Every structure is written in C-alpha cells, then in structure tokens.
Amino acid sequence: MAIKATIFKAELQITDLDRNHYHNYHLTLARHPSETDRRMMVRLLAFAMYADERLEFTKGLSAGEEPDLWQKSLSGEVELWIDLGQPDEKRIRQACHHADHVVIYTYSARSATVWWQQIEHKLTRFSNLTVINLSDEVVEELAQMAERTMRFQVTIQDAIIWVASDEQTVEVVPTAWR
C-alpha cells in the first residue's frame, strides 16, 4: 500500500507592496511522502511571491509533466510556470515553450551553484525565464515554521519578503540568478 500525502493548511495574509496586491489566501498543501518541509515551505513562499486568484498548486512530484505551481489564463493557456529544485535543460526548454513566464526556485546552495554553472549558458535564449536562489539558512528557518496548520503574514517590499508567524519572523532576500 502506498503512503499517502500529508495535508497541511496554510492561511496567508499577503501584503505585496511591489505589486499592490493585498489578499488573504486559505491554502491546502498536499506534501508528497518524499517531499521535505524545506521543499514544501519553498512552494508556499513561491505562492506568496506570485500570489494570484488563479495561481494553484499542481500534483507536483506526483506528475512529472506539471510544475509545482502554475497559473492559467481563463482560456487554459499557461501564463506562469513555477518549478523548484534543479530541473534539467530539456524540462526548462519545454516549460519556456509552454508558458508565458517560467520561474525556477533553487534552494540547496552547493548543488544549486554547480547546477547553475553547468546549465546557465544553455538557457540564454529564453527571455521568459527567471531563476531565483534562496539561501540554505532562510530555507531552514522557513522549514522550522512548518506545521499542519499554519498562519502567516507575508509582506513583500523592494523584492524582500518577510514571513511572520506568531512566534517568529523570517526575512527572505532572494538572489536572482537570471
């Protein structure tokens, strides 16, 4: 019998001063048995950074052809494709041809740096690609905030993100590699 996903509930109060986006989101995240708290919290952070009524979590690890998050237009075209980790060139190329904008979040410093050095020159032709790196320290702090029921205030200003719970606040300064 297969191990089932663990369900997490998150309430995000988002104040995005960069995009003038202010909204509360009640989210359900299914954490795949092989997914870590670190990865799940990066997914949640990615949602907060691109929050929109049509942005949604996909089957992710359970469906190789889908990103971790996507936003589709009302007619079904993929406007935003968000992947986590270190996808291979073929996956990135397919995503860039399939979506208006592709964002990749990397978060394992040592291996992410090596991955980026090996793949960066192959991706120069994609003007719709953004690659963002998150420090190990920040991702670890976010992972420590993971609970089955979470409530966060997320403030975004000048590309800096503050994620606050009742107990702690984490300042996230993403590094744009592309």
ABEGO torsion letter per residue (X at the ends): XBBBBBBBBBBBBBBBAAAGBBBBBBBBBBBBAABBAAAAAAAAAAAAAABBAABBBBAEAABAABBABBBBBAAGBBABBBBBEBBBAAAAAAAAAABABBBBBBABAAAAAAAAAAAAAAAAABAABBBBBBBAAAAAAAAAABBABBBBBBBBBGGBBBBBBAABBBBBBBBBAX
